Amino acid sequence: MDNPCPTFGVLLRQTRTARGLSASALSRKVGVVRSVVSAWEHDKALPELGRLYLVVRALRAGQDVAWRLVVAAGVDPQERAVA
């Protein structure tokens, strides 16, 4: 039975590969080294909120995928950033 709620890493890898983007290319677009993307995809780390925003933009993720990435990363959508 498939897990209806994939982890952040699984969702990131699925979305990245569906877009035809290599992990190295994604790392360049978001300003991290390749090993950081690997850690995200293997659920060993999660991006900070600002970096998550860059990931969503780099993947050109639609609203549904962007929302799923945010939720999978454990970001509270009701939380507001303090300036």
N, C-alpha and C positions, 0 to 999 in steps of 0.2 A: 504494500500500500504506500502510495506517495505521501510525503509530508506536505500538507497544504501550506505550511509556513516555512519556506527555506531559510537557512541562516543567511546572514549578510554576505558571507564569503561565497556561498553557492549562488546566490542571486547576482552578486557582482560578476562572478566568472561567467555565468550564463548570459548576462546582459552584454558584457564586454565581447565575448566570442560571437554573439549574435550580430553585433555591430561590426565585426571583422577587425577589431582593434586588438593589437598584441598587448601583453602586460607591460612591455617596455614602452610602447607608445602611450599607454595610459599613464604610466609613471611620469613621463616627460610632460604630459599635458597638465598634471596636477602638482608637479614640482616635488616629487619624492623619488627615492631610488627604487629600483625594480624589486628589491627584497621587501619593501614596505607593502607594495601591491600583493606580493606573494603572501605575506603575513595576513593581510586582509582576507584574501581568497581562501586561506586555510583556517580562518577564524581564530587566529592567534593574536589579533589586534583589531581595533576598530578605529576609523578615522575620527579626528576631531570634527566638530560641526563645520567649521570653515572649509576644511579639506573635503568633507562629505559634499558640500555644495559644489566644489570644483569637480568632484567625481561625477556627480549628476550632470553637470554641464558638459563635461568631456564625453560622456556617454550619449549625450543628446537624448536623455531619457524622457519619455513622456510622463505625464502627471501620474499615471498609475504606477509605473516602474519607480519613479522618483519617490513616491509615497512609500512603496514597499521597501526601498532601500533605507529610507529614513526610519521607518518602524523597526526594520531588522537590525539597524545600528543602535537601537535602544534610545533614540532621541524622543523626548516627550514633545509632541506637536503643540501642546498647550503652553509650553515654557517659552518665555520671551527673553531674548538676549538683553542684557543690561549694557547700556552705552557707557 
